[in-house]
Amino acid sequence: MASFIIVDDHPLLRLAVRNVLEKENHSVLAEASDGKDLLKLLLNSKADILILDIDMPGPDGIDIICDIRQAGIHIPIIVISGKNPSFYVPLSIRAGANGFISKKNSLDVLMSAVNAVISGYGYFPFPKNEIYNSSYSKTDAERLQSLSRRECEILHLLGSGKELISIARQLKISTKTVSTYKARLMQKLALKNHHHLLDFTRRNNIN
């Protein structure tokens, strides 16, 4: 049986995930509400799998996955999120995740993801023609697929209402570079102004 670490800022979700895992005789070694000290926890534990939310206080799940992989930690990571899969599935894959579960679905699929990663497979059950939620246009989803990881990161920050100078400080790049990325995003997403950009992120559940 496998051992797990669960990181999600919603206690009830962590409890639900724990119940599913323990029902299948797996064990939960630790839980956390954010990514603070997670690297240290992973290095000092013998957990087999990490289950990680994206939208949490502090660094988001995508940044945390990148930090884990850059630290040379190869633990399988299953992302669990209520965010738009057409945006976050490719982003999770690029960051180094091994699976993705939507919170909009039943947790019954959790064990399918667990069994897949235990067997050495990825679990991303979102064929391109199925990850387009009816509330998102196909055009939006296709455009999102064309973005690089850095462009996705900056789009998320812009959608959250952050100013260019604040984004530059957070990402440790120049304001000019952020401005260049923003201009590229406007072009790739066919947006005319900042108001349209904010509307795009709300419509696609990115901010």
C-alpha positions as CSV (number, residue, x, y, z in Angstrom):
1,M,0.0,0.0,0.0
2,A,1.2,3.6,-0.7
3,S,1.7,6.5,1.6
4,F,0.6,10.0,0.9
5,I,1.0,13.7,1.7
6,I,-2.1,15.9,1.0
7,V,-1.7,19.6,0.5
8,D,-4.9,21.6,0.1
9,D,-6.2,24.7,2.0
10,H,-9.7,23.2,2.4
11,P,-9.9,20.9,5.5
12,L,-13.0,19.1,4.3
13,L,-11.4,18.3,1.0
14,R,-8.3,16.9,2.8
15,L,-10.6,14.8,5.0
16,A,-12.5,13.5,2.0
17,V,-9.3,12.6,0.2
18,R,-7.9,10.9,3.3
19,N,-11.1,8.9,3.7
20,V,-10.9,7.6,0.1
21,L,-7.3,6.6,0.5
22,E,-7.6,5.0,3.9
23,K,-10.7,3.0,2.7
24,E,-8.3,1.4,0.2
25,N,-5.8,0.7,3.0
26,H,-3.4,3.5,1.9
27,S,-1.9,5.7,4.6
28,V,-1.6,9.5,4.9
29,L,1.7,10.6,6.5
30,A,1.0,14.3,6.6
31,E,-1.4,17.1,5.6
32,A,-0.8,20.7,4.9
33,S,-2.9,23.8,4.0
34,D,-0.1,25.4,1.9
35,G,3.2,24.7,0.3
36,K,5.3,26.3,3.1
37,D,8.0,23.9,4.2
38,L,6.8,21.2,1.8
39,L,10.2,20.6,0.3
40,K,11.6,19.9,3.7
41,L,8.7,17.6,4.5
42,L,9.2,15.7,1.3
43,L,12.9,15.3,1.9
44,N,12.3,14.0,5.4
45,S,9.4,11.7,4.7
46,K,9.0,8.4,2.9
47,A,5.8,9.4,1.2
48,D,5.1,7.6,-2.1
49,I,2.7,10.1,-3.6
50,L,1.9,13.8,-3.2
51,I,-1.7,15.1,-3.8
52,L,-1.6,18.9,-4.3
53,D,-4.1,21.6,-4.9
54,I,-3.3,24.5,-7.3
55,D,-5.0,27.5,-5.7
56,M,-3.6,28.0,-2.2
57,P,-2.3,30.8,-0.1
58,G,1.3,31.7,-1.0
59,P,3.0,30.0,-3.9
60,D,0.4,28.2,-6.1
61,G,0.6,24.5,-6.9
62,I,2.2,25.0,-10.3
63,D,5.1,26.9,-8.7
64,I,5.4,24.3,-6.0
65,I,5.6,21.5,-8.5
66,C,8.4,23.3,-10.3
67,D,10.3,23.8,-7.1
68,I,9.9,20.1,-6.2
69,R,11.3,19.0,-9.6
70,Q,14.1,21.6,-9.5
71,A,15.1,20.2,-6.1
72,G,15.5,16.8,-7.8
73,I,12.5,15.2,-5.9
74,H,10.8,12.7,-8.2
75,I,7.8,11.8,-6.1
76,P,4.7,11.3,-8.2
77,I,2.4,14.3,-8.0
78,I,-1.4,14.2,-8.5
79,V,-2.9,17.7,-9.0
80,I,-6.5,18.2,-7.7
81,S,-8.1,21.4,-8.7
82,G,-11.4,23.2,-9.4
83,K,-9.7,25.4,-12.0
84,N,-10.3,25.2,-15.7
85,P,-8.7,22.0,-17.0
86,S,-8.1,23.3,-20.5
87,F,-5.7,25.8,-18.9
88,Y,-4.3,23.9,-16.0
89,V,-3.9,20.4,-17.3
90,P,-1.2,21.4,-19.9
91,L,0.4,23.7,-17.3
92,S,0.5,20.9,-14.7
93,I,2.1,18.5,-17.2
94,R,4.8,21.1,-18.2
95,A,5.6,21.7,-14.5
96,G,6.1,18.0,-13.9
97,A,2.8,16.6,-12.5
98,N,1.9,13.0,-13.0
99,G,-1.9,13.3,-12.8
100,F,-4.7,15.8,-12.7
101,I,-8.2,15.4,-11.1
102,S,-10.9,18.0,-11.4
103,K,-12.7,18.9,-8.1
104,K,-15.8,19.3,-10.3
105,N,-15.9,15.5,-10.6
106,S,-16.5,12.9,-8.0
107,L,-13.6,11.8,-5.9
108,D,-14.3,8.3,-7.2
109,V,-11.7,9.0,-9.9
110,L,-9.0,9.5,-7.3
111,M,-8.2,5.9,-7.0
112,S,-7.9,5.6,-10.8
113,A,-5.3,8.4,-10.7
114,V,-3.5,6.7,-7.7
115,N,-3.4,3.3,-9.4
116,A,-2.1,4.9,-12.6
117,V,0.8,6.7,-11.0
118,I,1.7,3.7,-8.8
119,S,2.0,1.7,-12.0
120,G,4.2,4.4,-13.5
121,Y,1.6,6.0,-15.8
122,G,0.3,9.5,-16.1
123,Y,-3.4,10.2,-15.4
124,F,-4.8,13.0,-17.5
125,P,-8.2,11.8,-18.6
126,F,-9.0,14.9,-20.5
127,P,-9.0,14.3,-24.3
128,K,-8.6,17.5,-26.1
129,N,-12.2,17.5,-27.4
130,E,-13.5,16.8,-23.8
131,I,-11.6,19.4,-21.7
132,Y,-13.5,22.2,-23.3
133,N,-16.1,22.9,-20.7
134,S,-19.4,24.2,-22.2
135,S,-18.8,27.5,-20.4
136,Y,-15.6,28.1,-22.3
137,S,-15.5,28.6,-26.1
138,K,-13.4,26.2,-28.1
139,T,-11.5,29.3,-29.4
140,D,-10.5,30.3,-25.9
141,A,-9.3,26.8,-25.1
142,E,-7.2,26.5,-28.2
143,R,-5.6,29.8,-27.6
144,L,-4.8,28.9,-24.0
145,Q,-3.1,25.7,-25.3
146,S,-0.7,27.8,-27.3
147,L,0.7,29.6,-24.2
148,S,4.1,28.8,-22.7
149,R,4.4,28.1,-18.9
150,R,5.7,31.7,-18.3
151,E,2.9,33.2,-20.3
152,C,0.3,31.2,-18.4
153,E,1.9,32.3,-15.1
154,I,1.8,36.0,-16.1
155,L,-1.8,35.7,-17.4
156,H,-2.8,34.3,-14.0
157,L,-1.1,37.1,-12.2
158,L,-2.6,39.8,-14.4
159,G,-6.0,38.2,-14.0
160,S,-5.6,38.4,-10.2
161,G,-5.3,42.2,-10.5
162,K,-1.5,42.5,-10.0
163,E,0.3,45.5,-11.5
164,L,3.3,45.0,-13.9
165,I,5.8,46.2,-11.3
166,S,4.4,43.8,-8.7
167,I,4.6,40.9,-11.1
168,A,8.2,41.9,-12.0
169,R,9.2,41.8,-8.4
170,Q,7.5,38.4,-7.7
171,L,9.0,36.8,-10.8
172,K,12.4,38.6,-10.4
173,I,12.3,39.9,-13.9
174,S,12.2,43.5,-15.3
175,T,9.0,45.5,-15.7
176,K,9.8,45.8,-19.4
177,T,10.0,42.0,-19.7
178,V,6.6,41.7,-18.0
179,S,5.2,44.3,-20.4
180,T,6.6,42.4,-23.4
181,Y,4.9,39.2,-22.1
182,K,1.6,41.1,-21.6
183,A,1.8,42.4,-25.2
184,R,2.4,38.8,-26.5
185,L,-0.5,37.5,-24.4
186,M,-2.8,40.2,-25.9
187,Q,-1.8,39.2,-29.4
188,K,-2.0,35.4,-28.8
189,L,-5.4,35.6,-27.1
190,A,-6.7,38.2,-29.6
191,L,-7.5,40.7,-26.8
192,K,-7.8,44.5,-27.4
193,N,-7.2,45.9,-24.0
194,H,-6.7,45.2,-20.3
195,H,-10.4,45.1,-19.6
196,H,-10.8,42.3,-22.2
197,L,-7.9,40.5,-20.6
198,L,-9.6,40.5,-17.2
199,D,-12.8,39.4,-18.8
200,F,-11.0,36.5,-20.5
201,T,-9.4,35.3,-17.2
202,R,-12.8,35.4,-15.4
203,R,-14.6,33.7,-18.2
204,N,-12.0,30.9,-18.3
205,N,-11.7,30.6,-14.5
206,I,-8.0,31.6,-14.5
207,N,-7.8,34.4,-12.0
